[in-house]
Amino acid sequence: MPQIVLMKAEYLILLSCLLTFAVVTNAFYAKKQFYPSVVYLTKSSTSLAVLYVQGFVFAILFGKLVQRIFLGQLRAIETE
């Protein structure tokens, strides 16, 4: 995989983690309790979008981990 694509993926992962941290921190700072914070996170469309992106990133990383464990390092022809 080209080096520039790997850098963009790393930036996406970092940005997703930072946004998720900011959204969850904001919810707990605004509501001060667990249950109202969770309700806020699930009702706010912006918060939900950030959490969906984070879930997608976790799914991709989990897939890469499973691939690395069971298949090892793939060659370029196998990746295609």
C-alpha positions in Angstrom: 0.0 0.0 0.0 1.4 3.4 -0.8 2.9 5.3 2.1 0.7 8.4 1.6 -2.5 6.2 2.0 -1.2 4.8 5.2 -0.5 8.3 6.6 -4.0 9.4 5.7 -5.5 6.3 7.4 -3.4 7.1 10.5 -4.7 10.7 10.5 -8.2 9.4 10.2 -7.8 7.1 13.2 -6.2 9.9 15.3 -8.9 12.4 14.3 -11.7 9.9 15.0 -10.3 9.2 18.5 -9.9 12.8 19.3 -13.4 13.7 18.2 -14.9 10.8 20.1 -13.0 11.9 23.2 -14.2 15.5 22.8 -17.8 14.4 22.3 -17.9 12.1 25.3 -16.1 14.6 27.5 -18.5 17.4 26.4 -21.5 15.2 27.2 -20.2 14.3 30.7 -19.2 17.9 31.4 -22.6 19.2 30.3 -24.8 16.6 32.0 -22.7 15.7 35.1 -24.2 12.2 35.4 -23.9 8.9 33.5 -27.4 8.3 32.3 -28.3 11.8 31.1 -24.9 11.8 29.3 -25.7 8.6 27.5 -29.2 9.9 26.5 -27.6 13.1 25.2 -25.0 11.1 23.2 -27.8 8.9 21.6 -30.1 11.8 20.9 -27.6 14.2 19.4 -27.1 13.6 15.7 -23.6 15.0 15.7 -22.6 12.9 18.6 -24.1 9.8 17.0 -22.3 10.5 13.7 -18.9 10.8 15.6 -19.6 7.5 17.5 -20.6 5.7 14.2 -17.3 6.8 12.6 -15.4 5.6 15.7 -17.3 2.2 15.5 -16.3 2.0 11.8 -12.7 2.6 12.6 -12.8 0.0 15.4 -14.3 -2.5 12.9 -11.6 -1.9 10.3 -8.9 -2.2 13.0 -10.4 -5.4 14.3 -10.5 -6.8 10.8 -6.9 -6.0 10.2 -6.0 -7.6 13.5 -7.9 -10.8 12.7 -6.2 -10.8 9.2 -2.8 -10.4 10.8 -3.4 -13.2 13.4 -4.9 -15.8 11.0 -3.3 -15.0 7.7 -0.1 -13.3 8.6 1.5 -10.7 6.3 -0.2 -10.8 2.9 1.7 -10.3 -0.4 0.6 -7.7 -2.9 -1.0 -10.2 -5.2 -3.0 -11.7 -2.3 -4.2 -8.3 -1.2 -5.7 -7.6 -4.7 
